[in-house]
Amino acid sequence: MDGSLAFTPVRLGALRLKNRIVLPPMQQYQGTAEGFATAYHLHHYARRARGGVGLVILESTAIAAEGRLMADDIGIFTEAHVPPLAAIAGAVKAEGVPVMVQLSHGGRKSRPQGGGRLLAPSAIRYTADDGMPEAMTADDIARVVAAFATAAERALAAGFDGIELHAAHGYLLHQFLSPLSNHRNDGYGGGPGGRVRLLAEVLAAVRSVAGPEVPVTIRVSAADYDPGGLTAAEVAEMLAGLVGQGLDGVHVSSGGLTPTPPPETGPGYQLGFAREIRERTGLPVIGVGNIRGRAQVEAALQGGMADLVAIGRPLLVHPDLARVL
Ligand SMILES: Cc1cc2nc3c(=O)[nH]c(=O)nc-3n(C[C@H](O)[C@H](O)[C@H](O)COP(=O)(O)O)c2cc1C
């Protein structure tokens, strides 16, 4: 189509994508009790790759048993988790589509099984109905950084082309970023430079196992929607400090630190945040959130709001959407 950007190839780090439509990470709630991916996942992701998206990002995948978000989520916290994930990566790549995996730790929003500890930057509950997390010690922090690196190593051994770090939706890395959940007074708290330190250390550890070529992106929540919470400007300031540290892109979502919903969720409601982070950091961004239809996709790309566009829920019900957009 004349002047189309959606179907113009683009680079993400060293990866070449045939188009700019991304399948964003979406939990399928089909993992085994031990967090293994299944044949369901293989079929689900391969089918959407066949449907014409330019990039598949696998759902939130736990780096630690105690950091699983849900009991039926998948994980990558032992070597035994690798083979089923390798089968998925292989099936997606066989369709000619690059595949990344989103690595996560749920922090205070985890559902630890078998008596695992609930970890967070500070002993502040998600809601009054949730468990009280333990403020992480320096050892806990070092273990989480190492677990992200080991998970990245396993992901690359499984054949994934890139890594997305889940620092959005109120999970552990987001909990460190936000002043509402991070009340630490050591080097991992305080101002933006302290609150971003864990994310910076995780990025450095993942980059050191990934080498310079493998794309590493970060998914952020650009707004907490609560007074005193994160704003896109502050998130951009923190991410700007990671430019040059091996960050290839930012996937811009919002919310989830608390149950407070966004004030509105109309078409492209997070694209203003994506634009702000793109402009303030100079990094490529993936825009997401109620982006529907070819005209809206083109407007986001051509209007400089995003370099790539993720379409989530519609791809769950219509796997060929990218072909008919
Ligand atoms: C069923 C479901 C599971 C999701 N799981 C994840 C996830 O694992 N990681 C994540 O960052 N976002 C997750 N999301 C958020 C989506 O990636 C996306 O940002 C959101 O659905 C908004 O995009 P959409 O309006 O195009 O669906 C999930 C969304 C849905 C509907």
The ligand as an SDF file (V2000), in Angstrom:
LIG
                    3D

 31 33  0  0  0  0  0  0  0  0999 V2000
   -5.3250  -12.5220   28.5090 C   0  0  0  0  0  0  0  0  0  0  0  0
   -4.2710  -11.4570   28.6240 C   0  0  0  0  0  0  0  0  0  0  0  0
   -3.0320  -11.7760   29.1640 C   0  0  0  0  0  0  0  0  0  0  0  0
   -2.0170  -10.8010   29.2470 C   0  0  0  0  0  0  0  0  0  0  0  0
   -0.7870  -11.1560   29.7010 N   0  0  0  0  0  0  0  0  0  0  0  0
    0.2140  -10.2410   29.6850 C   0  0  0  0  0  0  0  0  0  0  0  0
    1.5410  -10.6370   29.9940 C   0  0  0  0  0  0  0  0  0  0  0  0
    1.8460  -11.8130   30.2200 O   0  0  0  0  0  0  0  0  0  0  0  0
    2.4880   -9.6520   30.0220 N   0  0  0  0  0  0  0  0  0  0  0  0
    2.1910   -8.3480   29.7200 C   0  0  0  0  0  0  0  0  0  0  0  0
    3.0860   -7.5000   29.7630 O   0  0  0  0  0  0  0  0  0  0  0  0
    0.9510   -7.9760   29.3660 N   0  0  0  0  0  0  0  0  0  0  0  0
   -0.0290   -8.8800   29.3110 C   0  0  0  0  0  0  0  0  0  0  0  0
   -1.2720   -8.5240   28.8870 N   0  0  0  0  0  0  0  0  0  0  0  0
   -1.4890   -7.1580   28.3380 C   0  0  0  0  0  0  0  0  0  0  0  0
   -1.3500   -7.1780   26.8070 C   0  0  0  0  0  0  0  0  0  0  0  0
   -0.0190   -7.4610   26.4050 O   0  0  0  0  0  0  0  0  0  0  0  0
   -1.7570   -5.8230   26.1800 C   0  0  0  0  0  0  0  0  0  0  0  0
   -0.8990   -4.8310   26.6570 O   0  0  0  0  0  0  0  0  0  0  0  0
   -3.2030   -5.4640   26.5030 C   0  0  0  0  0  0  0  0  0  0  0  0
   -4.0750   -6.5500   26.2020 O   0  0  0  0  0  0  0  0  0  0  0  0
   -3.6540   -4.2100   25.7440 C   0  0  0  0  0  0  0  0  0  0  0  0
   -3.5530   -4.4020   24.3500 O   0  0  0  0  0  0  0  0  0  0  0  0
   -4.8750   -4.7370   23.4500 P   0  0  0  0  0  0  0  0  0  0  0  0
   -5.8760   -3.6380   23.7250 O   0  0  0  0  0  0  0  0  0  0  0  0
   -4.3880   -4.7040   22.0190 O   0  0  0  0  0  0  0  0  0  0  0  0
   -5.3750   -6.0750   23.8810 O   0  0  0  0  0  0  0  0  0  0  0  0
   -2.2890   -9.4820   28.8120 C   0  0  0  0  0  0  0  0  0  0  0  0
   -3.5570   -9.1670   28.2930 C   0  0  0  0  0  0  0  0  0  0  0  0
   -4.5270  -10.1350   28.1820 C   0  0  0  0  0  0  0  0  0  0  0  0
   -5.8500   -9.7590   27.5600 C   0  0  0  0  0  0  0  0  0  0  0  0
  1  2  1  0
  2  3  1  0
  2 30  2  0
  3  4  2  0
  4  5  1  0
  4 28  1  0
  5  6  2  0
  6  7  1  0
  6 13  1  0
  7  8  2  0
  7  9  1  0
  9 10  1  0
 10 11  2  0
 10 12  1  0
 12 13  2  0
 13 14  1  0
 14 15  1  0
 14 28  1  0
 15 16  1  0
 16 17  1  0
 16 18  1  0
 18 19  1  0
 18 20  1  0
 20 21  1  0
 20 22  1  0
 22 23  1  0
 23 24  1  0
 24 25  2  0
 24 26  1  0
 24 27  1  0
 28 29  2  0
 29 30  1  0
 30 31  1  0
M  END
$$$$
